[in-house]
Amino acid sequence: MRCRNIKLADFAQATAKALLEFIQKLSGLKSPTEFFEVSSKHMQQHFERLTEQGKLLATLAQRVAMETAEPIKSGLVKGGPRSCDGVILRVEGEKGQTPG
């Protein structure tokens, strides 16, 4: 969780820096053609940055999911309620009985 928050802060910082650089470039433009060139380049870089950030977040989310699932998986292996393909078969309301 902490790692994800640090990454999100890094992403926000990178985006803010890129935006400031873009604004600085815009202030020195002299023609509409330059505006479209600078804007196009900025949008392409922004899209590439977002794509990379998305990949990193997906990797982090997958790692968190695996780490979260490990104690559950370990509990099932150690002999918790009877299970079938990882699905717990205990029915709520039955006094300690498991179907099957």
C-alpha positions, 0 to 999 in steps of 0.5 A: 500500500505504501509503495503504491502511494509513493508511486502515485506521488511520483506520477503526479510529480512527473505529470506536473513537471511535464505540464510546467515544461509544456507551458514554458514552451508554449510561452515562446511560440511564434506561430500556430504551426509551432503550437501544433508541433509542441502540443502533438509532441507533449500529448505523445509523451504524456500518453507514453508516460500514462501507459508506463505508469499504468503498467507499473500500477498493474504490477503493484496491484498484482503483487498486493493481490498475491501477498493478500491471498497468501494467508488465505491460501495457506489457511486452506492448505493447513486444513480449514473447512473442506474446500473444492478448487479453493471454494470454501464449502461451509454454509452459513447458519449450519452449526459447524457442519460442512456439506459434502 
